[in-house]
Amino acid sequence: MQKIYPSAEAALDGLLFDGMTLAAGGFGLCGIPERLIDAIQASGVKNLTIASNNAGIDNEGLGKLLRTRQVKKMISSYVGENKEFERQFLAGEIEVEFTPQGTLAERMRAGGAGIPGFYTKTGVGTEVAEGKEHKDFDGETYILERGIRADVSIVKGWKADETGNLMFRKTTRNFNLPAATCGKVCIAEVEEIVPVGSLDPDCIHLPSIFVNRLIDGSPYDKKIEFRTVREREPA
């Protein structure tokens, strides 16, 4: 099965539709599928529900889709550092389902593992628990969280072989791994595609069975969310 596509647009062909659910890897600007996000923006698809830790920053990462009003709902842990995300949320222009980071990662993992829901103590007694089933185990109260199953997953890897076995580099692994498994179709963009057999099997983070389509998105400009420098002291 040929998994390598010549571009992000080609890899997304036939998969996008209004009102769909996307699971996106990344944390801020770390490990985000930049090429796929740009292609989604260019497609004009709208009313998206996106499960991702956050929405990047203003006009970078998923923030680009917020600017073009293509996002209807975010399932996220964090709104800060993205002023447009914050503005739309406070103005009631976007629906936000706040989910603690660990819970969000587990909801994605559960969806990918075929687990429809699980109980957790995280969020008990807070707004996170409102409207959710409560159940006691061994004298402790837990809430039921539903697994996330997306129409398409978009993730960013470091290296992949031609069959789609993926490696992530250090902290870029973040939400990419659980996001990749919870989509009906997973599209991965990577910095380098190498021949089969080039990668140490013990170093594979995401097996090829989870990757349906693959692109080489290089070269990348490694962006920094906030650059803080110290003023130079007089000599």
C-alpha positions in Angstrom: 0.0 0.0 0.0 1.4 3.3 -1.1 1.4 5.7 1.9 3.7 8.5 0.6 1.9 11.6 -0.9 3.6 14.4 -2.7 2.0 17.2 -0.6 -0.3 18.0 2.3 -3.1 18.9 -0.1 -2.8 15.5 -1.8 -2.7 13.6 1.5 -5.9 15.4 2.6 -7.7 14.8 -0.7 -11.1 13.2 -0.2 -11.0 13.4 3.6 -12.2 16.9 4.5 -15.8 17.9 5.0 -17.6 20.6 6.9 -18.5 19.7 10.5 -15.8 17.0 10.8 -13.7 16.2 13.9 -9.9 16.5 13.8 -7.4 15.3 16.4 -4.2 17.3 16.1 -0.8 16.6 17.7 1.5 19.3 19.1 1.9 21.5 22.2 1.9 25.2 21.5 4.2 25.3 18.4 6.2 22.2 19.4 5.5 19.2 17.2 2.6 20.7 15.3 1.6 19.5 11.8 2.3 22.8 10.1 2.0 21.7 6.4 -1.3 19.9 7.1 -2.8 22.9 9.0 -1.9 25.2 6.1 -3.6 22.9 3.7 -6.7 22.6 5.8 -6.8 26.4 6.0 -6.5 26.7 2.2 -9.2 24.1 1.7 -11.8 26.4 3.3 -13.4 23.5 5.2 -15.4 24.9 8.2 -17.4 24.1 11.4 -14.5 22.0 12.6 -14.3 20.3 16.0 -10.6 20.0 16.9 -9.2 18.0 19.8 -5.8 19.4 20.6 -4.0 20.5 23.8 -4.3 24.1 22.6 -4.7 26.2 19.5 -1.1 27.3 19.0 -0.6 31.0 19.2 -2.0 34.0 17.2 -1.8 33.2 13.5 0.5 30.2 14.0 -0.4 26.6 14.2 -4.1 26.0 14.8 -4.4 29.7 15.5 -4.5 30.1 11.7 -7.8 28.2 11.6 -9.2 30.4 14.3 -8.4 33.5 12.4 -10.3 32.3 9.4 -13.2 31.2 11.6 -13.0 27.6 10.4 -13.3 26.2 13.9 -16.6 25.6 15.6 -15.4 23.8 18.8 -12.1 23.2 20.5 -11.6 20.3 22.9 -8.6 21.6 24.7 -6.7 22.1 28.0 -5.3 25.6 27.5 -6.5 28.9 26.0 -3.7 31.2 27.3 -1.1 32.7 25.0 -3.5 32.8 22.1 -5.3 36.1 22.2 -7.7 35.3 19.4 -8.7 32.0 21.0 -9.3 33.8 24.3 -11.2 36.6 22.5 -13.5 34.2 20.7 -14.1 32.1 23.8 -15.0 35.2 26.0 -17.2 36.5 23.2 -19.1 33.2 22.9 -18.0 32.9 19.3 -16.5 29.4 19.7 -17.4 26.4 21.8 -14.7 25.2 24.2 -14.7 21.9 26.0 -12.0 22.3 28.6 -10.3 19.0 29.4 -7.3 18.5 31.8 -4.2 17.6 29.9 -3.8 14.1 31.3 -7.5 13.4 30.7 -7.3 14.7 27.1 -4.3 12.4 26.4 -6.2 9.5 27.9 -9.4 10.3 26.0 -7.4 10.2 22.8 -5.6 7.0 23.8 -8.9 5.4 24.8 -10.5 6.2 21.5 -7.6 4.7 19.6 -7.8 1.6 21.8 -11.5 1.1 21.2 -12.4 2.1 24.8 -15.6 4.1 24.8 -15.0 5.7 28.2 -13.1 5.5 31.5 -13.4 6.8 35.1 -11.0 9.3 36.6 -10.8 11.4 39.8 -9.4 14.4 37.8 -12.0 17.1 37.8 -14.3 15.8 40.5 -15.9 18.7 42.3 -15.1 21.2 39.6 -16.9 22.5 36.5 -15.1 19.8 34.5 -17.4 17.2 36.2 -20.7 19.0 35.5 -23.1 16.8 33.5 -20.9 13.8 33.7 -21.7 10.5 35.4 -20.3 10.1 38.9 -19.4 6.7 40.4 -17.8 5.6 43.6 -15.0 3.1 43.8 -13.6 2.0 47.1 -15.1 5.1 48.8 -13.7 7.6 46.2 -15.7 9.5 43.6 -14.8 9.3 39.9 -16.3 10.9 36.8 -16.9 9.2 33.5 -14.9 10.6 30.5 -15.6 9.6 26.9 -12.9 8.4 24.5 -12.3 10.6 21.5 -12.7 9.2 18.0 -11.8 11.6 15.2 -12.5 11.5 11.5 -8.9 12.4 10.8 -5.8 12.7 12.8 -3.0 15.1 11.8 0.4 14.6 13.4 4.1 15.7 13.0 7.0 13.3 13.3 10.7 13.5 13.0 11.6 10.5 10.8 9.6 7.9 9.1 10.4 4.9 6.9 8.5 4.4 3.7 5.9 2.2 5.3 5.0 4.8 7.9 6.9 3.7 11.0 7.4 6.9 12.9 9.9 8.4 15.3 9.3 11.6 17.3 12.1 13.8 18.5 12.2 14.5 22.2 9.3 16.7 23.5 7.7 16.8 20.0 6.2 13.4 20.9 3.7 15.2 23.3 0.1 14.7 22.1 1.1 13.4 18.7 1.2 9.8 19.8 -2.3 9.5 21.3 -3.8 11.9 18.6 -2.4 9.6 15.9 -4.2 6.5 17.1 -7.7 8.0 17.7 -8.4 9.0 14.1 -10.2 6.9 11.5 -7.5 8.1 9.1 -4.1 9.3 10.3 -1.9 11.6 8.2 1.6 12.3 9.3 4.1 14.8 8.1 7.8 14.3 8.9 11.1 16.0 8.5 12.6 13.0 6.7 11.5 9.8 5.0 14.1 7.0 5.0 14.2 3.6 3.4 12.6 0.6 5.1 15.1 -1.0 7.5 16.9 2.3 8.3 15.2 2.8 11.7 16.0 0.8 14.8 12.8 -1.2 15.6 13.4 -0.5 19.3 13.2 3.2 18.6 9.9 3.3 16.7 7.4 5.4 18.7 4.4 4.9 16.3 4.0 1.7 14.3 3.1 2.0 10.7 -0.2 0.3 11.2 -1.5 3.6 12.7 -0.3 5.8 9.8 -2.4 5.8 6.6 -0.9 8.7 4.7 2.6 10.3 4.9 4.3 13.4 3.6 7.8 14.9 3.7 7.1 18.4 4.9 10.7 19.6 5.0 12.3 22.1 5.3 10.9 23.5 8.5 11.5 26.8 10.2 11.6 26.0 13.9 9.5 28.8 15.4 9.7 30.0 19.0 6.5 30.9 20.9 8.1 33.6 23.1 11.7 34.8 22.8 12.9 36.3 26.1 16.4 37.9 26.1 18.4 39.7 28.7 19.6 43.2 28.0 23.3 43.3 27.4 25.2 44.8 30.3 27.6 47.7 29.5 31.1 46.6 29.0 
